[in-house]
Structures are given as structure tokens and as C-alpha cells.
Amino acid sequence: MAAIDAARNRIVLAPKEAVFHRGARCRSLRMRTRALDGPLAAKTRYRRSFSPVSEAALSRGVLEVRFVEPQWAVAPGQSLVLYRDGVVVGGGVIEEGIAER
């Protein structure tokens, strides 16, 4: 599934490779620190393993995260949590996934 179009009562299907994302943009942030330097990892699903982050930036209430490897099904409405050495740095609600392209 690539998207849900609630206004038209449709589910948009796509091939598996189309639902991989290189990053995510988040809002509704809860950050323990604004310093996003050093090695970071992220989780986009509770039972998923840590995903190394290549870059993370805060700007005007938006957190943008880029993953080292594309992540499967980074979906709007889910939480993204950032970690440094296994300790929570902060996170937010995913507004959109950033396509691999």
C-alpha cells in the first residue's frame, strides 16, 4: 500500500520498492536536546531495530531526518524517535516520508 485517500475512500497500491523512504519530516516535536550532532539512530516502528541516521536537522518546528539505508513504510501519523547511544534524544510525529529518489 502506498497511500490512503480517505476523501475518495480509496487505497493506493504500489510495488514494494515504492514504499521505501530515504528520510522523514516530523512535527509535534518533543526534543530533549537541540544538539543533533554525533551518531544518531532512529526508530519508526516500536518493534523495528535501530536505523542509523546520516543527518538530522531542526528548523522552524520541523525535524528532518535522513537514514543511512532506506526504511520500509515510513508513514504519516507514526512516531519517529531519535536515539544517541540508546538514550532518547527526541522525536515527533511523521508528517511525510522522503522518497528514496
Stockholm file with secondary structure:
# STOCKHOLM 1.0

chainA/1-101         MAAIDAARNRIVLAPKEAVFHRGARCRSLRMRTRALDGPLAAKTRYRRSFSPVSEAALSRGVLEVRFVEPQWAVAPGQSLVLYRDGVVVGGGVIEEGIAER
#=GR chainA/1-101 SS CCEEEGGGTEEECCCGGGGEEEEEEEEEEEESCSCCCSCEEEESSTTSCCEEEEEEEEETTEEEEEEEEEEECCCTTSEEEEEETTEEEEEEEEEEEEECC
#=GC SS_cons         CCEEEGGGTEEECCCGGGGEEEEEEEEEEEESCSCCCSCEEEESSTTSCCEEEEEEEEETTEEEEEEEEEEECCCTTSEEEEEETTEEEEEEEEEEEEECC
//
